[in-house]
Amino acid sequence: MSIYKAALITVSDKGSAGERIDTAGPACIKILEQLGFEIAYTAMVPDEINDIQREVLRCSDELDIPLIFTCGGTGFSKRDVTPEAVQPLFDRCAPGFAEAMRMESLKITPKAVLSRAVSGLRKESIIITLPGSEKSATENLNAIAGALRHGVEMVKSAGSANCGERK
């Protein structure tokens, strides 16, 4: 069984109500597949903390998916609650993913400082929040793409996963 599985949970009031077609989720799935990840689960939920948490917990605790992305709900709108939903689920923080995404985004737009993206670990899963727009989500995912496979190898290993080696 491959450890290179990923889940993508789109967080969108309008998308979950059928009022908007999600383009960010499918674009991110395409990138993940190109990186060699099997997409083991997808879902779309409204911007509601309980709904977001339910799907993240399903992916980490029930389905044991090692790489979980949310897409949407990381901005400043009052309905953007994804960070508040996922942070309490973290066993440990892993801020490097969110930091790298913001750093790369700042090269493109000064508005990157408005991102509230977070990243952390729960059990044997890495959880990363992406923005909801296709352009921003794919830019952010591409910014961390080079570390994802090694991150999964580390979270699934009992000890060191050759962290000092450069690839």
C-alpha positions in Angstrom: 0.0 0.0 0.0 1.4 3.4 -1.0 2.0 6.0 1.7 1.7 8.7 -0.9 -2.0 9.5 -0.5 -3.6 12.9 -0.2 -7.0 14.3 0.6 -8.5 17.7 -0.4 -11.3 19.3 1.4 -12.8 22.4 -0.3 -14.3 24.9 2.2 -16.8 27.1 0.4 -20.3 28.3 1.4 -21.2 28.9 -2.3 -19.5 25.8 -3.6 -21.3 23.5 -1.1 -24.6 25.2 -1.9 -24.1 24.6 -5.7 -23.8 28.4 -6.4 -20.2 28.3 -7.5 -18.1 25.8 -9.4 -14.9 25.0 -7.5 -11.8 25.4 -9.7 -9.1 25.5 -7.0 -9.7 22.0 -5.7 -9.4 20.3 -9.1 -6.4 22.4 -10.0 -4.7 21.3 -6.7 -5.6 17.7 -7.3 -4.0 17.9 -10.7 -0.7 19.2 -9.1 -0.8 16.5 -6.4 -1.3 13.8 -9.0 1.6 15.1 -11.0 3.7 14.9 -7.8 2.8 11.2 -7.6 0.1 11.4 -4.9 -3.1 9.3 -5.1 -6.1 11.3 -4.2 -7.8 9.1 -1.6 -10.6 11.5 -0.6 -12.3 14.7 -1.6 -15.1 16.7 0.0 -16.7 20.1 -0.1 -18.1 21.7 3.0 -19.5 25.1 4.0 -17.4 27.5 6.1 -18.5 25.9 9.3 -16.1 24.8 12.0 -17.9 21.6 12.8 -18.1 20.6 9.1 -14.5 21.3 8.5 -13.3 19.4 11.6 -15.5 16.4 10.8 -13.9 16.0 7.4 -10.3 16.5 8.6 -10.9 14.0 11.4 -12.3 11.5 8.9 -9.2 11.8 6.8 -6.7 11.7 9.6 -8.3 9.4 12.2 -10.5 7.1 10.1 -8.9 6.9 6.7 -5.3 7.4 7.8 -4.5 9.7 4.9 -1.0 11.2 5.5 -1.4 14.5 3.6 -4.6 16.5 4.1 -5.3 19.8 2.4 -8.1 22.2 3.0 -8.8 24.8 0.2 -10.5 28.0 1.2 -11.5 29.9 4.3 -8.0 31.3 5.2 -8.7 35.0 4.6 -10.1 37.9 6.7 -13.8 37.5 6.0 -15.9 36.7 9.0 -16.9 33.4 7.4 -13.2 32.4 6.9 -12.9 30.0 9.8 -10.6 27.2 8.5 -7.6 28.1 10.7 -9.9 28.1 13.7 -11.3 24.7 12.7 -8.0 22.9 12.1 -5.6 24.3 14.7 -7.3 22.7 17.6 -6.9 19.3 15.8 -3.1 19.6 15.7 -1.1 17.4 17.9 2.0 19.4 16.9 2.5 22.5 14.8 4.4 22.4 11.6 4.5 26.1 10.6 7.1 25.7 7.9 4.6 24.9 5.2 2.4 28.0 5.9 5.5 30.2 6.3 6.9 29.0 2.9 3.6 29.6 1.2 3.4 33.2 2.5 7.1 33.8 1.7 6.6 32.7 -1.9 3.3 34.6 -2.3 5.0 37.8 -1.1 7.1 37.6 -4.2 3.9 37.9 -6.2 1.7 40.2 -4.1 1.9 42.3 -1.0 -1.5 40.9 -0.1 0.1 37.6 0.9 0.4 39.0 4.4 -3.3 38.7 4.7 -3.1 34.9 4.5 -4.1 33.1 7.7 -2.9 29.7 6.4 -1.8 27.2 9.1 -0.1 23.8 9.0 0.4 21.1 11.5 0.5 17.4 12.4 -2.2 15.1 13.7 -1.3 11.5 14.4 0.3 10.4 11.1 -1.1 13.2 9.0 0.1 16.5 7.7 -2.6 19.1 7.5 -2.1 22.2 5.4 -4.6 25.0 4.7 -4.6 26.6 1.2 -6.4 29.7 0.0 -9.6 29.3 -1.9 -8.8 31.0 -5.2 -7.4 28.8 -8.0 -4.5 31.1 -8.6 -3.5 31.5 -5.0 -4.1 27.8 -4.1 -1.9 26.5 -6.9 0.9 29.1 -6.3 0.9 28.1 -2.6 0.9 24.4 -3.3 3.7 24.7 -5.8 5.7 26.6 -3.2 5.8 23.6 -0.9 5.6 20.8 -3.5 9.3 19.9 -3.1 8.9 19.0 0.6 5.6 17.0 0.5 6.9 13.5 -0.3 9.7 13.8 2.3 7.2 15.2 4.9 5.0 12.2 4.3 7.9 9.8 4.6 8.9 11.4 7.9 5.4 11.4 9.4 5.0 7.8 8.5 8.4 6.7 9.8 9.2 5.5 13.3 12.3 7.6 13.5 14.5 9.7 11.2 13.7 9.7 7.5 17.1 10.8 6.4 16.3 14.5 7.1 19.8 15.7 6.4 19.9 14.5 2.8 19.3 17.0 0.1 17.1 16.0 -2.8 
